[in-house]
């Protein structure tokens, strides 16, 4: 029992030794940025007074640890499938060196394919989560009434398992090496925080290629205002190509959240809410390409 407790504590320290410094650095950066009121998308708002801050940080801290185990069912499932067609040494080689059609490509080619390919997959999975039964899990992310960098952490574990984690497994089986995925992690963390930040940056003509804070803030509005648009996490080009791009000139969104007055704010309540009968029967917002 003592060894088990020690193992758990050691694991928690190792995980938080990476997660907490990252959160502190992000907090420092966005706190500094908040000093320039002219750069804010929602003037007068600061992240440390966000009414959903406690929920956001709980998601970040709990999932930093538990997130390691959310992956386990997916990994086990993949291993069971691979065990039917591959030998143990082949499976080991797959995870260490890559063993798919992309594994022989140079490192930087793999990085480019992984970043673009992942974003393409996440775009379409994101659209799926905005319709039917899947919305009940994604609604937690959209329940934030003030959007700032901490909103990045607010994701239901089912949403995490069937979106970024699943895409990572797909990329791994295609031959993308683990070292490539590890290399891209800092970029993923910073870009996710960036698009949720309370800044009014559009990046000019680049807005049609790169997702910006204003681009993503429209995604967090009500469906009739633009909430069923701007699905790409990194490259807005996918929204532009597939007809879901929405960024009205000279206008900034100010009202965020979901049209469900029963949706709770607390972390545990949000985890359980999607499994309640009334949630299952509630209608998800229809996906309509923005004009």
Helices and strands as residue ranges (DSSP letters): H 2-33, G 37-39, G 47-49, H 53-83, H 88-97, H 107-128, G 132-134, H 135-142, G 149-153, H 157-162, H 164-174, H 178-196, G 204-208, H 213-219, G 223-225, H 237-241, H 267-273, H 277-281
